[in-house]
Amino acid sequence: MALRRSGYVGVLLGAGGSPEDLGLAAAARYPAADGTAPVFDRCSDDPAQLPWATVDLVVLATPPAALPEMFRRLREWIPATTVVTDLASVKGEIVATGAALLGRRYLSAHPLVGGERHGFAAATGDLYAEALVLLTPGAAGADERALGLVPFWEGLGCRVRTMSPAEHDDALAATSHLPHLLAYAFMASLGDSDALRDLGGSGLRDFSRIAESDPALWTDILLHNREAVRRRLQALRHTLDDLDAALAEARAPALEEVLARARSRRQQFHFPPRT
């Protein structure tokens, strides 16, 4: 949808997903010069049925656990000139596997956008506007064809930055993976109390929004990046212990110092536009 919105008139093929998602994708249309036109030229429930010999770029938008098998299948299907990328929010072993199977024409990407909703029903053509996209090449780097992903993302209105897979996973453990785990953990701790259901204000709504994300997907992400997440979790435990002690001893200055430090650090962040 973002490609069509940017003026792309080439062939777009889609595969995989639930029958509902495939139906929505196949029916989706965008404004064209003479009315509207389909977003996808062809959709299939079986990726093997696509005309791979004609494909210049493959974008894999699957849970992390599915990617290694897709890399293996693509190696059999696609021409040597086809570039492959994915949108996984965890890299590490995934990038190493992709680079080993596909070589330097594979370049992993992570657009820092999205929300708790998933599937084609949640798709919008302006999702990537002003977003930051992280490119994480394998150890051997990316070749000239794969580096064409930089203008590809910039053409969708994104800023692009390159990081190593290890740097990516450590940083995203702090800014995405642990926050999701905390939102899930807090909401799980509340139980099903009827007394609380009508008492949620905007603070709880905003804090807990990401706890509506797909549990299966986030189980996959958290397990793939578990070591980095656990390191961040240990650091958080120390801060929680300090807060618990300040509350127990009614030490207002100590409590306010932590809250003020948190406020200052949040104000330093550059967040993507709301989706």
LOLO-359582 format. One record per residue: x, y, z of N, C-alpha, C, CB in turn; residue in one letter. Coordinates in steps of 0.001 Angstrom, whole numbers, plus 500000, padded with zeros to 6 digits. Each point is the difference from the previous one (the first is absolute). Glycine has a CB too. Example, Ala and Ser with C-alpha at 12.3 -4.5 7.8 and 13.67 -1.06 7.14 Angstrom:
<atoms>
513190494310507800499110501190500000500900501200500000498108498827501246A501542502223498034500820501190500060499230501090500730501184499372497855S
</atoms>
This chain:
<atoms>
500829498795500000499171501205500000500861501253500000498203498754501210M502888501210499567500911501153500021500701500166498658500340499679502463A500034499219496909500617500083498677499045500622498989501390497989500536L497383501560499455499030500559499052499781501480500292498874497751499775R501066502601501489499804501395500374501163500866499525498673499259501989R502525500152497963501190500758499574500094500119498479501173499216502062S497917500119497211500003500086498549500529498786499290500249502367500299G500061496578500426500522498781499374498925499344499135501578499662501940Y498773500034496803499022499411499078500447498618499512499332502313499288V501733497149501300500462498672499621499124498905500585502306500897499857G498119497870499951499228498835500432500268499704501475500076499063497657V498850500743503092500083499603501401499309498655500176500054502420500751L500656496642499861499470498660500264499937499789501505500939499109497816L498024500198502638499859499709501422499733498531500222499150502301500391G501353497159500728499774498586500296499990499777501497501082499344497840A498267499563502558499963499612501399498894500703500759502425499582499890G497563500232501408498987500631500833498738499166500097500929502198499368G498151498258501459498735499305500186499097500218498787500205500261502501S498793498890497302499051500230498906499343501381500074499583497543499939P500132502910501288499393501325500154500947501092499512498671499158501957E502608500762498441500971501000499574500196499977498484501138499795502220D498931499011497218500167499894498550498820500607499261501354497936500329L497442501841500207498823500587499375500019501512500048498735497978500615G501641502572500528500074501453500134501076500575499085499203499816502372L501951499503497550501094500479499152499603499967498528501662499189501696A497699499733497909499610499872498596498959501038499607500504497565500122A498658502841500833498938500970499704500451501445500158498363498305500737A502800501929499877500453501367500281500280500758498708500979499220502173A498667502065497817500194500832498822500607501339500424498050498875498819R502533501819500233500595501306500265499600500960498877501957498936501243Y498062502373499018499633500971498958500989499972498845498938501442501740P500564498406497073500822500007498786499518501114499069500424497501500209A500293502710498697499684501114499100498583499909499442502412500132499411A497113498663500350498682499837499387498982499382500964501132499757497788D499047500492503509499078499457501006500762499303501103498244499725498256G501576498985501870500749499235500993500604498777499331498489500808501859T502530498626498792500664498812499475500338499084501171500946501293498018A499218497416501753500356499087501096501376500321500563498587498224498957P501552501671502352501320500141500625500900498864499533498988501144502022V500502497627498049500776498835499585499546499529498619500317499329502415F500666500369496744499682499436498703499602498534500115501579501616498945D498938497727502088499656498597500215500266499637501450500535499439497598R498557499794503002500172499474501347499825498487499961499169502165501032C501595497127499794499922498548500035500158499517501433500915499851497658S498365499086502689500178499423501332501254499139500072497525500032500314D503059499650498545501195499156499943501126500777499324498585497889499913D502434502504500838501103500765499391500658499280498830500390501025502212P499607497655497796500662499256498931499359500248498647500621498275501660A498145502222498333499279500199498748500296501340499335498234498545500912Q502518502306499731500303501304499401501048499868498889499448501113502190L500559499805496858500979499958498897501341500577500438498131500200498335P502632499033502392501213500504500652501055500493499013499542498428501852W500460501054496943501019500421499030499893501472499652499997497705499085A498840502920501190499783501404499644500205500945501179498399499234498268T501934500234502888500011500800501234501363500654500218498275498469500997V501704502842499259501237500742500284500281500116501494499641501273497898D499296498811502913500144500210501439498966499166500741500884502333499618L499570496972501409499120499239500884500033500639501380500389497858498689V498440502466501843499875500550501353499267498966500852499971502421499147V500715497026501840499422498983500866499453500662501265501598498251499091L497098501644501104499341500583501176499338498868500770499609502233498822A501215496937501807499519498833500732500553500040501425499862498640497856T499587500563503061500629499859501322501436499505499857497752499524501034P503136500846499887501410499611499876500227498509499814500516501940501389P498707497227499305500232498555499933499783499438498606499315499849502369A499891500831496810499711499509498646501074500382498990497591500151500544A503284500776499795500928500537499002501049499003499514499643502188501050L501014497034499811501025499084499460499468499070498917501116500099502202P497681499344497989499440499129498980499697500777498722499039498545501797E500496502702498327499742500807498810501294500301499253498003501006501130M503087499245499599501292500215499338500373498768499168500740501538501879F499079497286498694500363498764499290499158499813498750500681498973502170R498027501318497939499122499834498839500320501041498929498203499066501492R502076502156498927500314501045499020501279499682499232498856501674501465L502102497739499211501258499675499311499748499089498798501241500236502175R497720498928497903499655499111498895499158500700498943500103498087501577E499145502940498816499011500606499098500506501194499208498310499227501575W502487501650499065500246501319499416501265500034499143498839501003501956I501197499909497067501224500185499210501146500551500862498583500398497954P502615499481501543501179500460500742500017501511500187501246498055499100A497980502671500089499993501462500074498946500556500955500829500015497676T498311499125502875498905500469500849500500500376501388498414498553498721T501183502622501739500344500476501351498944499502500986501156502066499056V499291497567502144499093499510501041500194500834501258500051497655499039V498841502752501555500043500667501294498879499437500866500991502114498980T499055498199502304498913499633500907499731501180500914500615497536499911D498310502386500844499592501096500882500034499579501460498567500906498172L502209498069502148500000499451501362500527501015501005500314497707499057A499102502276502146500426500929501045501061499397500906497749501035499922S502777497808499709501146499412500688500915499443498918498648499434502117V502671500687498043500931499667498928500888498810500394499981502412499257K501214497821501269500845498929500502500129498818499065499353500714502227G500174498120498243500126498765499234499239500063498679500264498766502143E498660502015497799499225500094498765500848500605498887497878500234501332I502825500847498965500860500632498990501131499063499601499444502268500926V501144497040500050501084499068499682499505498893499071501079500498502218A497721498986498040499445498946499153499676500525498609499070498884502031T500297502293497902499662500582498708501227500269499151498003501007501044G503044499522499575501222500305499257500693498722499541500261502115501318A499701496839499525500640498736499623499291499341498825500734499705502364A497936500404497593499228499335498962499862500823498719498780498847501807L501182502476498339499694500861498853501153500899499586497655499948500726L503369500153500093501154500811499649499774501487500234500589498280498334G500198502531500966500020501436500245498836500732499343502459499846500170R496715499440499049498801500653499437498859499995501018500690499292497673R499552500154503532499034500046501102500397501120500955499534497508499796Y499490503349500550500245501096500934498756500171500864501599501159498381L498527498525502886498858500040500910499652501432500381500639497749500875S498072502498499350499515501349500331499026499924501165500294500742497606A499594500358503116499011500104501084499430501416500013501211498231501378H497615501983498048499342501305500113499440500174501415499426499967497526P500928501111503133499548500224501381498622500663499980502403500220500810L496612499013498753498625500478499892499078498857500387500604501665498170V498104498611501826499023498950500229499248500207501295501424498446498713G497742500592501598499183500102501195499555498628500448499238502268499308G499760497732501560499553498735500571499115499197499048500141501061502233E499306499589496737499167499288499044500876499348498929498096501608500426R501421497277499019500794499315498986499082499488498906501732499349501713H498883500177497205499227499548498861499736501119499012498964498289501449G500510501356497382499804500997498943498977501060500391500584498260498324F498481501402502560499002500981500426500642501188500705498334498157500214A502863501654500327500701501079500707500929500792499092499865498640502063A500213500993496658500942500647499083499546501411499627500621497746499109A500338503174500818499739501364499538501119500421499054498767500570502148T500893500236496883500985500435499022500996501014500525498315499555498307G501404501052502843500920501008500538500770499494501214498466501762499159D501562496925501042500649499421501178501462500434500126498457498047499818L502254502033499046501449500220500048500410501475499942500241497793498924Y498804503096500968500339501418499902500767500459501234497965500387498587A503229500165501195500854500546501061500521498945500962498723502093499812E501156496627499829500471498933500877501502499791499841497749498904499866A502846500467501146501398499597499928500052498522499653500694501768501687L500124497877497313500206498614499612501450499625500286498198500152498212V501992498761502521501338499506500318500357498880499034499726500625502439L501407499507496882500530498949499145501129499295500735499363501279497907L500613497376502095500969499234500777500669498963499106498650500354502105T502426500023497196500661499059499101500696498879500754500305501848498378P499911497028500928500753498899500573501475500334500103498334498414499074G502444500636501414501420500246500258500763500406498743499873498359501857A499740501115496982500697500321498746499505501275499361500346497597499663A498629503032500941499443501224499436498982499703498912502124501171500534G497404499877498822498989499880498946500593500454498678498141500377501665A501410498997497235500532500394498709499227501202499448500715497620499567D499692502818499245499438501233499423498503499878499755502204500465498934E497348498344500673498558499814499771499221500166501293500499498448498103R499975500927502965499292500081501269500005501416500560500612497629500443A500447503130499285500052501383500487498955500875499311502443499714500471L496943499768498456498864500697499402498822500108500945500749499193497797G499291500074503326498945500131501005500018501368500675500123497541500373L501016503138499611500048501337500608499067500956499257502382499596500736V497762500604497941499044500869499300498580499421499972501895500821498604P497976497855501466498667499390500071499256500524501221500845497930498831F499782501997502346499341500474501224499871501515500013500902498023501221W500121502676498295499909501460499953498858500450499109502453500151500398E497271499098498529498899500332499118498641499866500663501408499272498129G498533499963502963498761499865500765499918501016501142499964497570499414L501005503360500633499981501053501014500744499680501264497877500637499081G503007498355500873500709499557501203501395500613500114498712497873499895C501777502160501326501417500221500273500648498632500174499565502274501101R501671497573498459500655498693500014501293500080500800498990499429497761V501213499569503086501237499893500779500479498555499959499304501918501518R502003497884498465500584498648499987500579499671501367500517500209497542T499193498575502943500522499511501274500401498539499820498542501622501333M502341497894499521500284498572500000498833499262500643502495500431500103S497322498288499588498921499240500646500103500006501520499905498566497985P501308501339502557500159499983501462499605501339500604501847498319499779A498571502781499593499612501330500489498493500173499950502191500929499226E497214498608499692498547500098499851499289499266501123500269500173497523H500107498584502725499273499195500980500173500539501417500293498012498521D500883502510501800500197500583501325499157501260500169502327499061500061D497662501795498914499234501243500086498506499739500034501829501169498797A497689497923500344498561499740499932499496499238501215500173499988497527L500706499296503147499597499391501265499558501074500981501591498094499616A499099503063500347499677501095500917498805500810499534502387500099500629A497512500159498065498989500949499522498716499350499515501852501468499383T498140497211500437498806499339499479499680498697500716500485501038497817S500475498047502241499702498660500488499660499986501492501515499099498242H499314501541502591499670500052501429498739500824500272502433499757500513L497349501390498839498728500697500214498779499133499706501169502102499435P498881497104499499498877499096499729499851498978501124500345500302497524H500768499120502913499936499011501071499414500602501276501978498829499003L498388502411501297499488500658501212498511500282499895502243501022500364L497306499413498463498572500251499826499208498712500172500513501905498449A499975497008500950499350498706500171499998499583501477500707499348497667Y500452500783502985500125499549501383499085500778500930502352499349499538A497582501964500279499169500806500889498532499648499833501686501840499902F497849498054498851498598499686499790499666498595500493499982501542498034M500940497522501801499769498646500506499892499995501522501233499065498026A499487501842502640499989500040501468498694500543500559502458500299499945S496744500388499229498764500602500491498876498983500175500677502103498883L499411496765500444498932499022500095498731500486499321500989499187502125G497891500219498257498711500315499380499063500735500953500270497992498559D500279502897502235499194500689501011498947500903499376501948499912501536S496782499809498744498917500845499505500094501408500552498560497990499802D502040502149501380500063501308500642500889500977499243499609498877502172A501296500612496985500949500870499308499581500343498579501766499011501394L497323500254498022499751500092498565499541501373499533499444497620500078R499843503098500742499500501321499603500870501142500511497719499042499990D503433500627500574500827501021500650501289500290499254499037499286502145L501099500208496649501215500260499231499952501361499340500256497563499608G500729503267500697500096501322499388500953499995498823499493501033502200G500865500154497331500859500103498823501403499455500270498683501995499271S501764498109501981501324499488500326500085498502499794500273501840501634G498765497431498905499979498550499817499769499646498531499140499716502349L499991501029496981499742499743498581501271500125499174497668500836500295R503073500253499894501199500236499201501107499012500354499388502418499841D500769497316501465501065499102500445499747498570499536500380501471501987F498356498114498015499684498592499753499641499706498547499224499870502338S500773501141496787499551499790498620500716498832499340499503502429499840R501800497487500339500760498970499284499764498605500569501717501717499477I497606498179501665499641498675500517498886499362499172500680500739502296A498758499998496747499026499423499077500670499424498753498305501628500843E503017498427499095500721499439498858499871498473499993501621501944500046S498707497470498817499855498563499801500912499222500954499403500408497589D500048498815503356500849499267500957500937498999499339498197500277501657P501351499040497294500861499016499340501211500678499358497996498541499581A501775502588499757501104500728499382500994500467501049498481500727498156L501008499813502957500903500542501002500697498928500828498551501989500077W500851496854500052500725498870500586501204499666499134497872499095501014T501920500881497680501065499724499040501117501039500112498321498936498457D501313502339501526501003501073500071500785499941501310498539501432498548I500758498438502562500662500015501312500944498819500170498017501174500947L501608497661498560500887498846500116501216500145499095498032498571500567L501788501998498245501142500200499108501012500992500583498506499500498053H501025501446502733500899501025500552500074499901501525499454501508498061N500398497305502459499837499836501447501205500469500817498525498090499493R502694501720500018501161500394500801500061501512500174501231497984499178E498555502754499740500026501465500104498835500501500849501115500143497748A497706499238502105498845500403500806500259499724501472498470499544498064V502134499330502255500274499664501403501011500966500616499508497594499496R501473502860499715500945501001500528499271501285500365501842499013498603R497267501424500521499237501222500280499045499781501171500169500667497579R499299498138502539499083499681501091500723500047501340498643498572498447L502595500955501588500786500065501245500236501445500420501115497831499407Q499217503032499627500213501412500320498717500629500535501774500140498225A497093499505501182498721500526500473499708499543501422499163500024497647L501187498730502676499754499497501358500701500871501038499774497669499092R501433502789500601500725500858500945499243501311500225502189498979499259H497289501599499650499242501243500133498716499764500793500955500820497820T498371498070501928498782499681500751500307499796501480499022498949497945L502111500436502357500387499833501412500228501350500661501043497787499456D499596503131499818500218501348500552498671500702500262502191500144498776D496870499716500285498689500623500189499249499372501166499920500514497559L500159498184502568499331499312501104500562500471501337499592498001498527D501721502138501551500618500460501247499604501441500313501924498442499600A498038502403499375499614501397500224498560500099500492501612500719498220A497502498454501250498606499992500458499898499451501422499226499713497624L501483499207502643499925499382501330500479500945501091500344497774498944A500679503020500735500600500898500990499494501435499860502021498543500011E496981501654499099499405501326499791501064501049499699498128499370501530A502848500280497626501072500930499630499586500748498729501775498493501058R497558502615499131499489500779498879501107500468499049498130500726501470A503004499788499021501048500454499074500510498879499090500655501704501693P499529497098498861500498498878499198498975499605498944501356499186501955A497361500800498436498943499655499057499905501036498886498753498842501838L501272502434498536499883501060499001501193500010499061498671501346501617E502508498295498889501198499993499149499862498994498866501387500687501967E498099498116498355499808498988498967498940500453499006500664498200501620V498242502354498864498934500453499115500479501137499104498306499308501709L502471501614498844500507501111499205500985499512498939499684501527501965A501149497507498405500941499440499030499251499294498864501717499723501831R497223499566498526499195499325498981499348501006499058499581498120501601A499876502939498960499354501014499171500990500626499032498376500454501841R502823499863498652501015500627499158500422499076498865500795501316501971S499370497404498329500440499063498964498917499781498954501478498884501670R497272501094498737498936499845499010499959501200499057498682498623501637R501554502572498890499943501202499180501122500051498971498936501175501907Q502082497995498246501107499968499050499710499129498779501536500376501909Q497409498816498143499710499068498915499327500697498823499794498171501680F500486501293497126499325500432498779499090498856499567501940501532499294H496789498582500974499052498924499714499440500145498588499415499853502443F500204498997496939499348500091498677498613500589500124501306498028499209P498108502415499685498633500491500053499043498933500513500518501543498115P498405498866502529499016499036500500499340499286498826499590501417502054R500158497264498131499351499213498956498636499532500500502247499254499084T
</atoms>
